[in-house]
Amino acid sequence: MDPVVPTPVADQLFGQVQIELDHEGGTLRVSGEGLPTVEIRRSPDTEVATHVPIGTRDPARLTLLVDGVEETPRPAKG
C-alpha cells in the first residue's frame, strides 16, 4: 500500500489545497491553485521522531522547496 495518502482541503482564501504526507519517506508536499507548491524533505539518515509529522524539527536535517526554489526552513513546535 502506498504510504502517501493525498488529502484535499477546501480553504476559503486559497481554494482547493492538496496535502501529501509521507512520514516513512520523510516528505510533506502542499499544493493548490492559489498557492505555490511547497515541499519539505527530511534527510534519509535522520533519526525519526514519531510525534513530529515530518520526523524532525532539526533544520540541518530538512530541505524546503517553494516552487522548486530552495529556502531556509525555520521549524518550530506545532
N, C-alpha and C positions, 0 to 999 in steps of 0.2 A: 504494500500500500504506500502511496506517495505521502511523505510526511508533511508536504506543503498543502494546506487547505486554504485557498483564496476566500477571503471574507469580504463581501461587498457591504459598504456602509453608505447610507444617504446622509450627506452633510448639507445644511442649509446654505452655507457660503460657497462650498467647492463642488457641490453636486455629488455624483456617484464616485465613491472612493474605493479602491481595491487595496486590501491589506493582505500580504502574504508573509507568514512567519514559518521559517524552517528552523526550529530550535536545535534539532540534531545537526544540521548543516551550518548553522550559525549565520543565517541571513534573514533580514527583515526588509521587505520592499513595500512601499506605499506609492500608489499612482492614481491618477484620475484625470478627468477632462480639464478641471480648473486648477491644477497644480502640477509642479514638476515631479518627475519620478525621483524618489529618494530611496536609497538602498544603504543599509548598514550591514557590514560583514565582519564576523568575528574571525580572528586568525585561527587557522586549523590546529595549532599546537596549544591552544588556550585551555586551561583547566576550567570546566564549565560549572557555574553556579546555577543550580536548578531553579532557584527563586527569581532569577533575572531572565526575562523573555529571550534576550539575545545571548545570554550565557555569561556576560561580563560587563562591568562598567569601566574597566580599565581602558582609557583612551589609546594607550600604546598597543592594545590588542584589537582595536576596532578600525575599520575603514569606512568612511562616509562618502557617498557619491550623491550629488544633486544634479540631475540631468546629465550624468556621466562625468561631471567635474568633481575632482576630489576636494573635500573640505575638511576642516579640523573638527572632530567630534568633541563635544563637551558634555558627556553623560552625567546625570545626577540621579539621585534616588527618585523613584516614581511615586 
